[in-house]
Amino acid sequence: MKKFFSCLALAILLSSCSSYNHGVYVAPDYNHIVAHAVVVEQNSNYVVYEYSDIRVDEIAPVAAIYCHDHGGRKSSLYDINLRPDHKRRATFVCQ
């Protein structure tokens, strides 16, 4: 029985290590983001996205592209609000 648990623990350890991507860059799935997020407000200094069923870190690369296209600036997360309809609004400022 002890040998069984040792093998099980080893299998779990190896399977958890195999899912790590070792620093390899994975491009965001823009089709997924477009399906779950919309631009609510925008100007040259900030952009506000309303989203559901995704995380804010999935929207951050899109905000970075937006700010880069509007003056070569970097984006920074300013605020996240939970709406009454359970959607969230994230505001990114261009600095």
C-alpha positions, 0 to 999 in steps of 0.5 A, a space after each residue: 500500500 505504501 508503494 501505491 501511494 508513493 507511485 501516486 504521489 510521483 504521478 501527481 508531481 510529474 503531471 503538475 510539472 508537465 503543465 508548466 510552460 517554462 516561460 514560453 510566451 503564449 499569445 492571447 486568444 483575441 477571438 475569445 476576448 472579442 466574444 466576451 468584452 466590449 469597449 464602453 468608453 475611450 479617448 486618447 488617455 484611457 479606455 474602459 472595457 466591459 467584460 464577463 466570463 474572462 479575467 482582467 489579465 486577458 484584457 490587459 494586452 488589448 489595452 496595451 495595444 490601444 495605448 501604444 496606438 494612441 501615442 506610444 504609451 503604456 497602459 496601467 489598470 486604474 479601476 475595476 467595477 462590478 456592475 449590477 448585471 454581474 459584468 465588470 468594467 475595467 479602466 486602463 489609463 495610458 501613461 
